[in-house]
Amino acid sequence: MASTDLAATYAALILADDGIEITADKINALTSAANVDIEPIWASLLAKALEGKNVKDLLSNVGAGGGAPAAGGVPAAAAGGAAEDAPKAEEKVEEKEESDDDMVRLLRLPTGTGELAGEATRDASRRTLSMDATPEEIAEMTSLVSVWTKQDVSPLLFLSTPDDLPIVHIQKYISLAFYSFYGYYYLTTLAEEVAIIWPQKLRTGKILFLFNRYIPMTVIILSTLLEFRVYTVLDPKVCQGLDRTNAVTWRANAIASEIVLLLCLHALLGSKGRFLVLIMVIYTGLTLGVIIPQLKFYGDSSSAVETEQIDIELGYACSWEGDLSDAARKGSIIAGYVALAKPACIALLAIGVFYARYRRQTGSLIKVLRRDSGVYVFAMTIIRLANAIVITFSMKLGYYNLFDVVMNAILICIGPILACRLLLNMQETVDEGVRTIITTLLFDPSNPTNESEDNIDSSNRPVEMKRYKGLGRKKDTEKAEPEGAVIEVVERA
């Protein structure tokens, strides 16, 4: 039993021993006096469970049997009890094992706040908080609250035993770390965006850059509101709308990065427009092949209910119905395999493009990769391939698992950063063929950050220093300099 469980229990026993009414406030007061921090939900659950009950009687009746039998039935009852003792003991052992198995299955279910909630768990929660729960249901809810409060998020579904909880305690902090990094990157590169992108005309390149720049912020805000403790309660329709909006923006974020990657690969290849049309047709088909089978899954997973009391106590804004249908599960599996095919095709295209450029140009492969933004291209490709692998096997790993959390955070935060850097690098390319395609598809022919030719020449031209005859008097510059005199110049920095 966790230390918080013991602290709340001991506090309740102290109150009962002193004949004081057991309330959540008094339990919290005792634990605070003992310098033990517990979640408020513990005190609330324990106080409700013991409300109206005599704790001393409960303790004294632990293990007690039923009433005494009639005198004439004592021998028979004794004999019968002796005969039934062994089977009953076996039944208790089996029930205990089944209870443990049920607990493991509960951890595997998509239960909890911000995730998919099972109907049985919600019913147990309602009965516990309304004082209609059986001791087994109270024990079950206590275990679930222990899981949630240890993780500070909903249970990860790939857990096989509660002993794995310390491993997944960092899930929330992984997401927060990536979100913080993206905020830091945005603030430190805002001046660059203002200088380079804002003066551009509203063309494809500018639209894609701004999309990859600001859509991740929307995803981060919505994810924080739906998955983290915000200590507010939202209407189920609002929760459902926010969740579906989050799914749409997440998908749009991924598509925008992939389109940037494909357009830049087309520019590097230097092929005709017909080849670009073929690339986009194949990409559109694969993208629809991922989205359409998942529509049922998105519909089931975003179905919200009235926020449960336990979620309110824990500080979450929404509760989810989340019973996945067989059609939703099958559709998600199909979408996973199609999602794996898409980045695989992009990876093959990237390898072919850079192989062709390496054969056509001089220099080592490393120089070609550095000159043609190969680092960004292959980093984006690897991220998408790894994320697709995790999605493909998500049903085996669990709806939410540690790999999914990491890859999802990378896709939301790192993918758009790489896409923006790739656009900026391609805009500054010195390859005339690539520049021609870039100016046709993405940006203006002129770079607004580059100064005019006259400004560049004047900035690099040596500046003659003025000579002085004396303090405050300029020397006559019209007179010829003495033969052999050297004019002092200073180069501008």
C-alpha positions as CSV (number, residue, x, y, z in Angstrom):
1,M,0.0,0.0,0.0
2,A,1.3,3.4,-0.9
3,S,2.3,5.9,1.8
4,T,-0.6,8.2,0.9
5,D,-3.0,5.3,1.3
6,L,-1.6,4.6,4.8
7,A,-1.6,8.2,5.8
8,A,-5.3,8.7,5.0
9,T,-6.2,5.4,6.7
10,Y,-4.3,6.2,9.8
11,A,-5.9,9.6,10.0
12,A,-9.3,8.1,9.7
13,L,-8.5,5.6,12.5
14,I,-7.2,8.4,14.8
15,L,-10.4,10.3,14.2
16,A,-12.5,7.2,14.9
17,D,-10.5,6.4,18.1
18,D,-11.2,9.9,19.4
19,G,-14.9,9.7,18.5
20,I,-14.6,12.5,16.0
21,E,-16.6,12.6,12.8
22,I,-14.6,11.4,9.8
23,T,-14.6,14.1,7.1
24,A,-12.3,14.9,4.2
25,D,-11.2,18.2,5.8
26,K,-10.2,16.6,9.1
27,I,-8.3,13.8,7.3
28,N,-6.4,16.5,5.3
29,A,-5.7,18.4,8.5
30,L,-4.2,15.4,10.2
31,T,-2.0,14.4,7.3
32,S,-0.9,18.0,6.8
33,A,0.1,18.2,10.5
34,A,2.1,15.1,10.0
35,N,3.9,16.7,6.9
36,V,2.4,14.1,4.6
37,D,1.1,15.3,1.2
38,I,-1.9,13.3,-0.1
39,E,-4.2,13.9,-3.1
40,P,-7.5,15.5,-2.0
41,I,-9.4,12.6,-3.7
42,W,-8.0,10.2,-1.1
43,A,-9.6,12.0,1.8
44,S,-12.8,12.5,-0.1
45,L,-13.2,8.8,-1.1
46,L,-12.3,7.5,2.4
47,A,-14.6,9.9,4.1
48,K,-17.5,9.0,1.8
49,A,-16.8,5.3,2.2
50,L,-16.9,5.6,6.1
51,E,-19.8,8.0,6.3
52,G,-22.4,6.8,8.7
53,K,-20.4,3.7,9.7
54,N,-19.0,2.8,13.1
55,V,-15.3,2.2,12.4
56,K,-14.7,0.4,15.7
57,D,-17.5,-2.0,14.9
58,L,-16.1,-2.6,11.5
59,L,-12.7,-3.5,13.0
60,S,-14.1,-5.7,15.7
61,N,-16.3,-7.7,13.1
62,V,-13.4,-8.4,10.8
63,G,-13.4,-12.2,10.2
64,A,-16.5,-12.8,12.3
65,G,-18.9,-15.5,11.2
66,G,-22.7,-15.6,11.1
67,G,-25.1,-16.1,14.1
68,A,-25.1,-19.2,16.3
69,P,-27.0,-22.2,15.0
70,A,-29.8,-24.0,16.9
71,A,-28.7,-26.5,19.6
72,G,-29.9,-29.5,17.8
73,G,-28.1,-28.6,14.6
74,V,-24.6,-28.0,16.2
75,P,-23.0,-31.4,15.4
76,A,-24.3,-31.5,11.9
77,A,-23.4,-28.0,11.2
78,A,-19.9,-28.6,12.6
79,A,-19.4,-31.6,10.5
80,G,-20.7,-29.9,7.4
81,G,-18.5,-26.9,8.1
82,A,-15.4,-29.1,8.4
83,A,-16.2,-30.7,5.1
84,E,-16.7,-27.4,3.4
85,D,-13.7,-25.6,4.8
86,A,-11.2,-26.8,2.1
87,P,-13.4,-26.0,-0.9
88,K,-14.2,-22.6,0.5
89,A,-10.5,-21.9,1.0
90,E,-9.8,-22.8,-2.5
91,E,-12.7,-20.6,-3.8
92,K,-11.3,-17.7,-1.9
93,V,-7.8,-18.2,-3.4
94,E,-9.4,-18.4,-6.9
95,E,-11.5,-15.3,-6.3
96,K,-8.4,-13.4,-5.2
97,E,-6.5,-14.5,-8.3
98,E,-9.4,-13.6,-10.5
99,S,-9.6,-10.2,-8.8
100,D,-5.9,-9.6,-9.5
101,D,-6.4,-10.6,-13.2
102,D,-9.4,-8.2,-13.4
103,M,-7.1,-5.5,-12.1
104,V,-4.5,-6.2,-14.7
105,R,-7.2,-6.1,-17.4
106,L,-8.5,-2.9,-16.1
107,L,-5.0,-1.4,-16.5
108,R,-5.0,-2.6,-20.1
109,L,-8.4,-1.1,-20.8
110,P,-8.5,2.5,-22.1
111,T,-9.8,3.8,-18.9
112,G,-9.3,7.0,-17.0
113,T,-9.3,10.7,-17.5
114,G,-8.5,12.0,-20.9
115,E,-8.7,8.5,-22.3
116,L,-11.4,6.0,-23.1
117,A,-13.4,5.1,-20.0
118,G,-15.0,1.7,-19.5
119,E,-18.7,1.5,-18.5
120,A,-17.9,-0.8,-15.6
121,T,-15.3,1.5,-14.1
122,R,-17.7,4.5,-14.4
123,D,-20.5,2.6,-12.7
124,A,-18.1,1.6,-9.9
125,S,-17.1,5.2,-9.6
126,R,-20.7,6.4,-9.3
127,R,-21.6,3.8,-6.8
128,T,-18.5,4.5,-4.7
129,L,-19.2,8.2,-4.5
130,S,-22.9,7.7,-3.9
131,M,-22.3,5.3,-1.0
132,D,-23.9,2.3,-2.8
133,A,-20.6,0.6,-3.5
134,T,-19.6,-2.9,-2.2
135,P,-16.3,-3.3,-0.4
136,E,-14.9,-4.9,-3.6
137,E,-15.9,-1.9,-5.7
138,I,-14.4,0.5,-3.1
139,A,-11.1,-1.5,-3.2
140,E,-11.2,-1.4,-7.0
141,M,-11.7,2.4,-7.1
142,T,-9.0,2.9,-4.5
143,S,-6.5,1.0,-6.7
144,L,-7.5,3.0,-9.7
145,V,-7.1,6.3,-7.9
146,S,-3.7,5.1,-6.8
147,V,-2.7,4.4,-10.4
148,W,-4.0,7.8,-11.6
149,T,-2.4,9.8,-8.8
150,K,1.0,8.0,-9.2
151,Q,1.1,8.7,-12.9
152,D,-0.7,12.1,-12.7
153,V,-2.2,11.0,-16.0
154,S,-4.5,8.2,-17.2
155,P,-3.0,4.7,-17.2
156,L,-0.8,3.7,-20.1
157,L,-2.3,0.7,-21.7
158,F,0.7,-1.4,-22.4
159,L,1.2,-2.0,-18.6
160,S,1.1,-5.6,-17.6
161,T,1.3,-5.1,-13.9
162,P,1.0,-2.1,-11.5
163,D,4.8,-2.6,-10.8
164,D,5.4,-0.9,-14.2
165,L,4.0,2.4,-13.0
166,P,7.3,4.0,-12.1
167,I,8.4,3.5,-15.7
168,V,5.5,5.5,-17.1
169,H,5.5,8.2,-14.5
170,I,7.4,10.4,-16.9
171,Q,4.8,10.4,-19.7
172,K,3.4,13.8,-18.8
173,Y,6.8,15.3,-18.4
174,I,7.9,14.0,-21.8
175,S,5.1,15.9,-23.5
176,L,5.7,19.0,-21.4
177,A,9.4,19.0,-22.3
178,F,8.6,18.9,-26.0
179,Y,6.0,21.6,-25.7
180,S,8.4,23.8,-23.8
181,F,11.1,23.3,-26.4
182,Y,8.7,24.3,-29.2
183,G,7.8,27.5,-27.3
184,Y,11.4,28.3,-26.8
185,Y,12.2,27.7,-30.5
186,Y,9.3,29.9,-31.6
187,L,10.4,32.8,-29.4
188,T,14.1,32.6,-30.4
189,T,13.3,32.5,-34.2
190,L,10.4,35.0,-34.3
191,A,12.8,37.8,-35.5
192,E,14.0,35.6,-38.3
193,E,10.4,34.9,-39.4
194,V,9.5,38.6,-39.3
195,A,12.6,39.5,-41.5
196,I,12.3,36.7,-44.0
197,I,8.8,35.5,-44.3
198,W,6.5,38.4,-43.5
199,P,7.7,40.6,-46.4
200,Q,6.9,37.8,-48.9
201,K,3.8,37.7,-51.0
202,L,1.1,35.3,-49.9
203,R,2.3,32.3,-52.0
204,T,2.5,28.6,-51.4
205,G,5.8,28.8,-49.5
206,K,4.6,31.5,-47.1
207,I,1.4,29.7,-46.5
208,L,3.1,26.4,-45.7
209,F,5.7,28.1,-43.5
210,L,3.1,29.9,-41.4
211,F,1.0,26.7,-41.3
212,N,3.9,24.6,-39.9
213,R,4.7,27.5,-37.6
214,Y,1.4,28.1,-35.9
215,I,-0.7,24.9,-36.2
216,P,1.5,23.0,-33.7
217,M,0.6,25.7,-31.1
218,T,-3.1,24.9,-31.6
219,V,-2.4,21.2,-31.1
220,I,-0.4,21.9,-28.0
221,I,-3.1,24.1,-26.4
222,L,-5.9,21.6,-27.2
223,S,-3.8,18.6,-26.0
224,T,-3.0,20.4,-22.7
225,L,-6.7,21.3,-22.1
226,L,-7.9,17.7,-22.8
227,E,-5.1,15.6,-21.3
228,F,-3.6,17.6,-18.4
229,R,-5.0,18.8,-15.1
230,V,-6.6,22.2,-15.7
231,Y,-9.0,22.1,-12.7
232,T,-12.1,23.1,-14.8
233,V,-15.1,21.3,-16.0
234,L,-16.3,21.4,-19.6
235,D,-19.6,20.4,-21.1
236,P,-19.6,17.1,-22.9
237,K,-20.4,18.7,-26.3
238,V,-17.5,21.1,-25.8
239,C,-15.2,18.3,-24.9
240,Q,-16.2,16.3,-28.0
241,G,-15.8,19.4,-30.2
242,L,-12.3,20.1,-28.8
243,D,-11.2,16.5,-29.2
244,R,-12.3,16.4,-32.8
245,T,-10.7,19.7,-33.5
246,N,-7.5,18.5,-32.0
247,A,-7.6,15.4,-34.2
248,V,-8.2,17.5,-37.4
249,T,-5.4,20.0,-36.5
250,W,-3.0,17.2,-35.6
251,R,-3.6,15.6,-39.0
252,A,-3.3,18.9,-40.8
253,N,0.0,19.5,-39.1
254,A,1.4,16.2,-40.3
255,I,0.1,16.8,-43.9
256,A,1.6,20.3,-44.1
257,S,5.0,19.0,-43.1
258,E,4.8,16.2,-45.7
259,I,3.8,18.5,-48.5
260,V,6.8,20.7,-47.8
261,L,9.0,17.6,-47.9
262,L,7.5,16.4,-51.3
263,L,7.8,19.9,-52.9
264,C,11.4,20.3,-51.9
265,L,12.2,16.8,-53.2
266,H,10.6,17.7,-56.5
267,A,12.7,20.8,-56.7
268,L,15.9,18.9,-55.9
269,L,15.1,16.3,-58.5
270,G,14.4,19.0,-61.2
271,S,11.7,17.0,-62.9
272,K,8.8,18.3,-64.9
273,G,5.5,19.3,-63.5
274,R,3.9,16.1,-64.6
275,F,6.1,14.2,-62.2
276,L,5.0,16.4,-59.4
277,V,1.3,15.8,-60.3
278,L,2.0,12.1,-60.1
279,I,3.6,12.4,-56.7
280,M,0.7,14.4,-55.3
281,V,-1.9,12.0,-56.7
282,I,-0.1,9.0,-55.0
283,Y,0.3,11.0,-51.8
284,T,-3.4,12.0,-51.7
285,G,-4.5,8.4,-52.2
286,L,-2.3,7.2,-49.4
287,T,-3.5,10.0,-47.1
288,L,-7.1,9.3,-47.7
289,G,-6.3,5.6,-47.1
290,V,-5.2,6.5,-43.6
291,I,-8.0,9.0,-42.8
292,I,-11.1,7.2,-44.0
293,P,-10.6,3.9,-42.1
294,Q,-10.0,5.9,-38.9
295,L,-13.2,8.0,-39.0
296,K,-15.1,5.4,-37.0
297,F,-12.3,5.3,-34.5
298,Y,-12.2,9.1,-34.1
299,G,-16.0,9.1,-33.6
300,D,-15.9,6.5,-30.9
301,S,-12.9,7.8,-29.0
302,S,-14.2,11.4,-28.9
303,S,-17.6,10.5,-27.4
304,A,-17.7,12.5,-24.2
305,V,-20.0,12.1,-21.1
306,E,-20.8,14.2,-18.1
307,T,-17.5,14.8,-16.2
308,E,-17.3,12.1,-13.6
309,Q,-16.8,13.1,-9.9
310,I,-13.5,11.3,-9.8
311,D,-12.2,13.3,-12.8
312,I,-13.4,16.5,-11.2
313,E,-11.6,15.7,-8.0
314,L,-8.4,14.9,-9.9
315,G,-8.7,18.2,-11.9
316,Y,-9.5,16.9,-15.4
317,A,-11.9,18.8,-17.7
318,C,-13.6,15.9,-19.5
319,S,-14.7,12.3,-19.1
320,W,-15.0,9.9,-22.1
321,E,-17.3,7.1,-22.9
322,G,-14.9,5.5,-25.2
323,D,-16.1,2.0,-25.9
324,L,-14.4,1.1,-29.2
325,S,-16.5,-0.9,-31.6
326,D,-15.0,-3.8,-33.6
327,A,-15.3,-1.6,-36.8
328,A,-13.3,1.1,-35.2
329,R,-10.6,-1.3,-34.1
330,K,-10.4,-3.0,-37.6
331,G,-10.3,0.4,-39.3
332,S,-7.5,1.6,-37.0
333,I,-5.4,-1.5,-37.9
334,I,-6.0,-1.0,-41.7
335,A,-5.1,2.7,-41.3
336,G,-1.9,1.7,-39.5
337,Y,-0.6,-0.4,-42.4
338,V,-1.5,2.3,-45.0
339,A,0.3,4.8,-42.7
340,L,3.4,2.7,-42.8
341,A,3.3,2.5,-46.6
342,K,3.2,6.3,-47.0
343,P,6.5,7.2,-45.3
344,A,8.1,4.2,-46.8
345,C,7.3,5.6,-50.3
346,I,8.6,9.0,-49.3
347,A,11.8,7.5,-48.0
348,L,12.4,5.7,-51.3
349,L,11.8,8.9,-53.2
350,A,14.3,10.8,-51.0
351,I,17.0,8.2,-51.5
352,G,16.4,8.2,-55.2
353,V,16.6,12.0,-55.4
354,F,19.8,12.3,-53.5
355,Y,21.4,9.4,-55.4
356,A,20.6,11.2,-58.7
357,R,22.0,14.5,-57.4
358,Y,25.1,12.8,-56.2
359,R,25.7,11.2,-59.6
360,R,25.2,14.5,-61.4
361,Q,27.3,16.7,-59.2
362,T,30.9,16.7,-57.9
363,G,31.8,16.3,-54.3
364,S,31.3,13.6,-51.7
365,L,27.9,12.4,-50.6
366,I,28.2,14.2,-47.3
367,K,28.8,17.5,-49.1
368,V,25.8,16.9,-51.3
369,L,23.6,16.2,-48.3
370,R,24.7,19.3,-46.5
371,R,24.4,21.5,-49.6
372,D,21.0,20.2,-50.5
373,S,19.4,20.2,-47.0
374,G,19.7,16.4,-46.9
375,V,19.9,16.4,-43.1
376,Y,16.4,18.0,-42.8
377,V,15.0,15.8,-45.5
378,F,16.1,12.5,-44.0
379,A,15.4,13.6,-40.5
380,M,11.7,14.3,-41.4
381,T,11.6,11.0,-43.3
382,I,12.9,9.0,-40.4
383,I,10.5,10.6,-37.9
384,R,7.5,9.8,-40.1
385,L,8.7,6.2,-40.6
386,A,9.2,5.6,-36.9
387,N,5.8,7.2,-36.1
388,A,4.1,5.0,-38.7
389,I,5.6,1.9,-37.2
390,V,4.3,2.8,-33.7
391,I,0.8,3.5,-35.1
392,T,0.8,0.2,-37.0
393,F,1.4,-1.8,-33.8
394,S,-0.5,0.5,-31.5
395,M,-3.3,-2.0,-30.9
396,K,-0.7,-4.5,-29.6
397,L,1.2,-1.9,-27.6
398,G,-2.0,-0.3,-26.4
399,Y,-4.0,2.7,-27.4
400,Y,-1.6,4.9,-25.4
401,N,1.9,3.7,-24.8
402,L,5.3,5.3,-24.1
403,F,6.5,4.9,-27.7
404,D,3.3,6.6,-29.0
405,V,3.7,9.5,-26.5
406,V,7.3,10.1,-27.5
407,M,6.7,9.9,-31.3
408,N,3.5,11.9,-31.1
409,A,5.4,14.7,-29.3
410,I,8.2,14.6,-31.9
411,L,5.7,14.7,-34.7
412,I,3.9,17.7,-33.2
413,C,7.0,19.7,-32.3
414,I,10.0,18.6,-34.2
415,G,8.5,17.8,-37.6
416,P,7.2,21.4,-38.2
417,I,10.5,22.9,-37.1
418,L,12.4,20.7,-39.6
419,A,9.8,21.7,-42.3
420,C,10.3,25.4,-41.7
421,R,14.1,25.1,-41.7
422,L,13.9,23.1,-44.9
423,L,11.8,25.9,-46.6
424,L,14.3,28.6,-45.5
425,N,17.3,26.5,-46.7
426,M,15.7,25.8,-50.1
427,Q,14.9,29.5,-50.5
428,E,18.6,30.3,-50.2
429,T,19.9,27.6,-52.5
430,V,22.6,28.6,-55.0
431,D,21.6,25.9,-57.5
432,E,20.0,27.7,-60.4
433,G,17.8,24.8,-61.5
434,V,16.5,24.3,-57.9
435,R,16.0,28.1,-57.5
436,T,13.9,28.2,-60.6
437,I,11.5,25.6,-59.4
438,I,11.4,27.1,-55.9
439,T,10.5,30.5,-57.2
440,T,7.9,28.9,-59.5
441,L,6.2,26.9,-56.7
442,L,7.0,28.5,-53.4
443,F,8.6,31.9,-53.0
444,D,9.1,35.2,-54.9
445,P,12.1,35.3,-57.3
446,S,13.8,37.9,-55.1
447,N,14.8,37.3,-51.5
448,P,13.6,40.2,-49.3
449,T,16.4,39.7,-46.9
450,N,19.1,40.3,-49.5
451,E,20.1,43.9,-50.0
452,S,20.3,45.4,-53.4
453,E,23.5,45.1,-55.4
454,D,24.4,48.8,-54.8
455,N,24.0,48.4,-51.1
456,I,26.2,45.3,-51.1
457,D,28.9,47.1,-53.1
458,S,28.8,50.2,-51.0
459,S,29.0,48.2,-47.8
460,N,32.2,46.5,-49.0
461,R,33.8,49.5,-50.6
462,P,36.9,51.0,-48.8
463,V,36.2,54.3,-47.1
464,E,38.8,57.0,-47.4
465,M,39.7,58.6,-44.1
466,K,39.7,62.4,-43.9
467,R,43.0,64.2,-43.2
468,Y,43.3,67.2,-40.9
469,K,45.8,70.0,-40.9
470,G,45.2,70.6,-37.3
471,L,42.7,70.4,-34.5
472,G,39.3,70.8,-36.1
473,R,40.5,71.9,-39.6
474,K,40.2,69.6,-42.6
475,K,43.1,69.4,-45.0
476,D,42.5,70.6,-48.5
477,T,41.5,67.4,-50.3
478,E,41.5,69.1,-53.7
479,K,45.3,69.4,-53.6
480,A,47.2,66.6,-55.1
481,E,48.6,64.1,-52.6
482,P,52.4,64.0,-52.4
483,E,53.9,61.5,-54.8
484,G,54.2,58.1,-53.1
485,A,51.7,59.0,-50.4
486,V,49.5,56.2,-49.3
487,I,45.8,56.9,-48.7
488,E,44.7,55.3,-45.5
489,V,41.5,53.3,-45.8
490,V,39.4,51.3,-43.4
491,E,37.3,48.4,-44.3
492,R,33.8,48.3,-43.0
493,A,33.1,45.5,-40.7
